[in-house]
């Protein structure tokens, strides 16, 4: 039996003693403005390669130009994009998970039920773009930093709500009376 909710589309509160399913609330990457320079390098290298192709001085050949352009694109466009893409923050109904790393994967998570403080830091550029850095600290583990995430105010409010709901459910479950079956 679950509790009714006044908000349609919102998950129902689990019955006392029943395990609540872990649902994904949001998946975040760092703000996409980090990809501005790689995009400009890609546009510039494509333009320069197109302009210089067939117009190189004598000792150079077109394949050298294309090879150099390929190396520049791989080093300054593809690797930064993959690094940005591989670093994710996932907010679920039970915890916050940080995953990152291209070659060496690492994962850090922090539970809502244990509770934590949320510190928000926003620089001038971050305020202009609506992003910021959240630091989640529970006093026991190393703080989890959600660096340069978009819509930082909304994420802050969501995390505060999740901590409150998780602590209410944990408190309710710790004080609920177990149901006795009518079995033989």
C-alpha positions as CSV (number, residue, x, y, z in Angstrom):
1,X,0.0,0.0,0.0
2,X,1.4,3.4,-0.9
3,X,0.5,6.9,0.1
4,X,-1.4,9.1,-2.4
5,X,0.4,12.1,-3.7
6,X,-1.1,15.4,-4.7
7,X,1.3,15.8,-7.7
8,X,0.4,13.7,-10.7
9,X,3.4,12.0,-12.4
10,X,5.4,12.0,-9.1
11,X,6.4,8.6,-7.7
12,X,4.3,7.4,-4.8
13,X,5.7,7.1,-1.3
14,X,6.5,3.5,-0.6
15,X,4.7,1.7,2.2
16,X,6.4,1.6,5.6
17,X,9.1,-1.1,5.6
18,X,9.0,-1.5,1.9
19,X,12.2,-0.8,-0.1
20,X,11.9,2.3,-2.2
21,X,13.1,1.9,-5.8
22,X,16.1,3.9,-6.8
23,X,15.0,6.3,-9.6
24,X,17.3,8.5,-11.7
25,X,16.4,12.2,-11.2
26,X,19.1,13.8,-13.4
27,X,22.3,13.1,-15.2
28,X,24.6,16.1,-15.6
29,X,27.8,17.0,-17.3
30,X,29.9,20.0,-16.6
31,X,28.7,23.1,-18.4
32,X,29.1,22.9,-22.2
33,X,30.9,26.2,-22.4
34,X,34.0,24.2,-21.7
35,X,33.7,23.0,-25.3
36,X,34.0,26.6,-26.7
37,X,37.7,26.4,-27.3
38,X,37.7,23.0,-28.9
39,X,34.9,24.1,-31.2
40,X,36.9,27.2,-32.2
41,X,40.0,25.1,-32.9
42,X,37.9,22.7,-35.0
43,X,36.5,25.6,-37.1
44,X,39.9,27.2,-37.4
45,X,41.8,24.0,-38.4
46,X,39.1,23.2,-41.0
47,X,39.3,26.7,-42.4
48,X,43.1,26.7,-42.5
49,X,43.3,23.2,-44.0
50,X,40.9,24.1,-46.7
51,X,42.7,27.4,-47.5
52,X,46.2,25.9,-47.5
53,X,45.3,22.7,-49.3
54,X,47.0,22.9,-52.8
55,X,48.7,26.3,-51.9
56,X,51.6,25.0,-49.8
57,X,55.2,26.0,-50.5
58,X,57.5,23.6,-52.4
59,X,59.0,21.4,-49.6
60,X,55.6,20.6,-48.1
61,X,52.9,18.4,-49.5
62,X,49.2,18.2,-48.9
63,X,49.4,14.9,-46.9
64,X,51.6,16.7,-44.4
65,X,49.0,19.4,-43.9
66,X,46.2,16.9,-43.5
67,X,48.3,14.9,-41.0
68,X,49.1,18.0,-39.0
69,X,45.4,19.0,-39.0
70,X,44.4,15.5,-37.9
71,X,46.8,15.6,-35.0
72,X,45.6,19.0,-33.9
73,X,41.9,18.0,-34.1
74,X,42.6,14.8,-32.1
75,X,44.7,16.5,-29.5
76,X,42.7,19.7,-29.1
77,X,39.1,18.7,-30.0
78,X,38.5,15.0,-29.6
79,X,40.3,14.4,-26.3
80,X,38.7,17.5,-24.5
81,X,35.3,16.4,-25.8
82,X,35.8,12.8,-24.6
83,X,37.0,14.1,-21.2
84,X,33.9,16.3,-20.9
85,X,31.6,13.5,-22.0
86,X,33.2,10.9,-19.6
87,X,32.7,13.0,-16.5
88,X,29.1,12.7,-15.3
89,X,27.1,13.4,-12.2
90,X,23.9,11.3,-11.6
91,X,21.3,12.3,-9.0
92,X,19.0,9.4,-7.9
93,X,16.4,9.1,-5.2
94,X,19.0,7.5,-2.9
95,X,22.4,9.1,-3.7
96,X,24.6,11.3,-5.8
97,X,27.1,9.5,-8.0
98,X,30.2,11.1,-9.7
99,X,31.8,9.1,-12.5
100,X,34.9,10.3,-14.4
101,X,38.1,9.4,-16.2
102,X,39.0,8.4,-19.7
103,X,41.4,5.6,-19.0
104,X,41.2,5.1,-15.2
105,X,37.5,5.2,-14.3
106,X,36.6,6.4,-10.8
107,X,33.3,6.6,-9.0
108,X,32.3,8.4,-5.9
109,X,28.9,8.5,-4.3
110,X,27.2,10.0,-1.3
111,X,23.9,8.9,0.2
112,X,21.0,11.2,0.8
113,X,19.9,9.3,3.9
114,X,23.1,10.0,5.8
115,X,22.6,13.7,5.2
116,X,25.1,16.3,4.0
117,X,25.6,20.0,3.8
118,X,25.4,21.7,0.4
119,X,27.8,24.6,-0.3
120,X,27.3,26.6,-3.5
121,X,30.0,28.7,-5.2
122,X,29.5,30.7,-8.3
123,X,32.0,33.0,-10.0
124,X,31.1,35.9,-12.2
125,X,31.2,33.9,-15.4
126,X,29.2,31.1,-13.8
127,X,26.5,33.5,-12.6
128,X,26.3,34.8,-16.2
129,X,25.8,31.3,-17.5
130,X,23.6,30.0,-14.6
131,X,26.1,27.4,-13.5
132,X,28.1,26.8,-10.4
133,X,29.9,24.4,-8.1
134,X,28.2,22.5,-5.4
135,X,30.2,20.8,-2.5
136,X,28.4,18.0,-0.7
137,X,30.0,17.2,2.7
138,X,28.6,14.8,5.3
139,X,31.4,15.3,7.8
140,X,32.7,11.7,7.5
141,X,33.8,11.1,3.9
142,X,35.7,13.4,1.6
143,X,33.5,16.1,0.2
144,X,31.9,15.5,-3.2
145,X,32.3,18.4,-5.6
146,X,29.9,18.9,-8.5
147,X,32.1,21.2,-10.5
148,X,30.6,23.8,-12.9
149,X,27.2,22.2,-13.3
150,X,24.4,23.9,-15.3
151,X,21.2,25.1,-13.5
152,X,23.0,25.0,-10.2
153,X,20.1,26.6,-8.2
154,X,17.7,23.9,-9.5
155,X,20.2,21.1,-8.6
156,X,20.7,22.6,-5.2
157,X,17.0,22.7,-4.5
158,X,16.6,19.1,-5.8
159,X,19.4,17.8,-3.6
160,X,18.0,19.6,-0.5
161,X,14.6,18.0,-1.2
162,X,16.1,14.6,-1.7
163,X,18.0,14.7,1.6
164,X,14.8,15.8,3.4
165,X,12.7,13.0,1.8
166,X,15.3,10.3,2.4
167,X,15.7,11.3,6.1
168,X,11.9,11.4,6.6
169,X,11.6,7.9,5.0
170,X,14.5,6.5,7.0
171,X,13.0,7.9,10.2
172,X,9.5,6.6,9.4
173,X,10.9,3.1,8.6
174,X,12.9,3.0,11.8
175,X,9.8,3.7,13.9
176,X,7.3,1.6,12.0
177,X,5.8,-1.5,13.5
178,X,6.5,-4.6,11.6
179,X,3.5,-6.4,10.3
180,X,2.8,-9.8,11.7
181,X,1.7,-12.4,9.2
182,X,-1.3,-14.6,9.7
183,X,0.7,-17.7,8.7
184,X,0.8,-21.0,10.5
